Amino acid sequence: MGHIEVEVGIGDLDGEKLTKVKALVDTGATFTVIPESIVKELNLTLTGEKVRVSTAKGYGELDFTHVILEIDGKRRIMPVLVSRDIDRVLLGVITLEAMQLRVNPITGKLEEYAVLLY
């Protein structure tokens, strides 16, 4: 199927600053991960909590924060992890599910779907 990239807006919780970037959809990632450079650019506040993660490089801990994420006009306040090692945004499944988006493997694009309640 290949890689799927989408344009996303990432903003501070006040909604005063928003930066648009290309993000790689990563259905193997639980959380969305943003580079530390975006945290500095938007002057985001870290929660002080660290989240233990498993990556191809092994185990580690990443800082935790909240941002406003915008995809195709939808906005949500989302928890995200902050990485010093990556230089791009990775969209994880928590974000995709909260925004009612899923990958269509035929078109290679994100599509909306109805949330399942039971």
Stockholm file with secondary structure:
# STOCKHOLM 1.0

chainA/1-118         MGHIEVEVGIGDLDGEKLTKVKALVDTGATFTVIPESIVKELNLTLTGEKVRVSTAKGYGELDFTHVILEIDGKRRIMPVLVSRDIDRVLLGVITLEAMQLRVNPITGKLEEYAVLLY
#=GR chainA/1-118 SS CCCCEEEEEEECTTSSCEEEEEEEECTTCSSEEEEHHHHHHHTCCCCSCEEEEEETTEEEEEEEEEEEEEETTEEEEEEEEEESSCSSEEECHHHHHHTTEEEETTTTEEEECCCCCC
#=GC SS_cons         CCCCEEEEEEECTTSSCEEEEEEEECTTCSSEEEEHHHHHHHTCCCCSCEEEEEETTEEEEEEEEEEEEEETTEEEEEEEEEESSCSSEEECHHHHHHTTEEEETTTTEEEECCCCCC
//
